[in-house]
Amino acid sequence: MIEAKSLCKRYGNFTAVDDLSFTVEAGQVLGFLGPNGAGKSTTMKMLTGFLIPTSGTALINGIDVIENSVAARKHIGYLPEGAPSYGEMTVRQFLTFIARARLINRQDVAGHVDMAIDKLNLAAVARQPIETLSKGFNRRVGLAQAIIHDPQILILDEPTDGLDPNQKHEVRHLIQDMAHDKIIVISTHILEEVEAVCNRVMIISDGKLLADDTPRGLISRSRFHNSVSMVVDEPEKVASVLSELPQVAKAELNEGELTLFPAGENGLFEAITTAIANNKWQVSAMRLEVGRLDEVFRSITGKEAA
Amino acid sequence: MSNTAINGAVNIMRRELTGYFATPVAYVFLVIFLVMTGVFTFYLGNFYERGFADLDPFFRFHPWLYLFLVPAISMRLWAEERRSGTIELLFTLPLTTVAAVLGKFLAAWLFIGLALVLTVPMWFTVNYLGSADNGVILAGYLGSWLMAGGFLAIGSCMSALTRNQVVAFILSVVVCFLFLLSGLPMVMNLFKGWAPQVILDGIAGLSFFKHFADISKGVIDLRDLVYFVLVIGFWLIANVVILELKKAE
């Protein structure tokens, strides 16, 4: 379990993280979402014991990260931002070094290294110096060192940054595989990633916690939640007719697509399909929207909504 | 230190040594070191002309050689970790700062020790040419290695101050230079006449030259050994403190 208690980090007058408290329990995949410079990385650095908070503290499985930093670190696997590693070492040398540093028994080191190489598909480059590898391989080496001791808590700062779509898919798959009995905290500014792997999202901006919810819960905050978008002939006429329906709160026309916002909880989609059938409108596309995370993100973090 | 701390330091040391030999750094350093000691000994030290079967002309120039070569080794110790961001990786491993500092220092110290060992043909040469006092020569090697440790501890500490290796190199050379010079007349004359004898002795006592000269004469005085151990200890502790204070900057 991770318990953050009023974490604060100040640099002079600048407050990077402002009174952040939260707990994360086993089985949760928590996504830190926020604009660049929001304090995501700073928070992670404090959880992993690299930065000492200006005030407040965090407990890792009950161990204080300030009082007993080295003991707390044993429970954590950490991928720092940018996946730093010792470029002159080969992948296998580097992972062996990390495995030893992670206090794995001498006779088990090779087994753990093989496991990590296997999980991240690094076998083909295991004998190459890390600095000769592509950005995607570099990131996977960083992930391999984070999971090498099978930690109970994984903290991954932008784990899929620099990966191509296939590699992103693989990494997300890996995270989901490990998720059921672990705590995983990832930071990202890729919204689709949150929807793909997280079961909890914290939106952070200017060091403050602005929202703490499930991805579904966040999406339902969207003004597009349960709205209906359609492409139809003579959209202005259709819009004026549908606006009269009691289920329709508002109709918006945007680049030829007509979006109708619901007035109540239910019945918008059915009311519209009935109206279409009765008026024999020519509809070429139509969909029920669940919501738009990017729009929620922008409205919560204070940027202009789309 | 606990077992885990020792294992941690040894693991760091091993990684560092692997790093040296994975890059040209080690080979360039070793070749330059051997060429320079040769040049100093035979040309500047008049090894043959003197007609003595000893290694005094070899050891005499070590302080000046170390002044530039040791900072060249130590400059990357921490500055490189900062620049590449691996310092964050290192200090989120279950490892104390003390173990990391010791591991890195020991690796570099052993490496310089290796460079010294590679000069052993010089030792064979004096034994071939005449009957050398091998005890004195052994003491010379010990003193030289200890002095290198002193330079290295200063360099490691300076390297922790910056992410720029060039800055680390210059700072190290300057501080090492001050430590070297503190016993020479040009510094002592500044203080003579007005400073009390205690301070004069204190400043003179800080000099690498004096302690190294004592040991390399074959007189292994406990005070000289303690001096180098204290110098190394002081700068390594300063190194740990600097890292703890400004790990993330």
Interface residues (C-beta under 8 A of the other chain):
Chain A: K45 T48 G49 F50 L51 V70 A71 R73 K74 I76 Y78 P80 E81 G82 P84 S85 Y86 G87 E88 M89 Q93 F97 I98 R100 A101 R102 L103 P129 Q145
Chain B: T4 N7 G8 N11 I12 R14 R15 T18 G19 A22 T23 S84 G85 T86 E88 L89 F91 T92 L93 P94 L95 T96 K247 A248
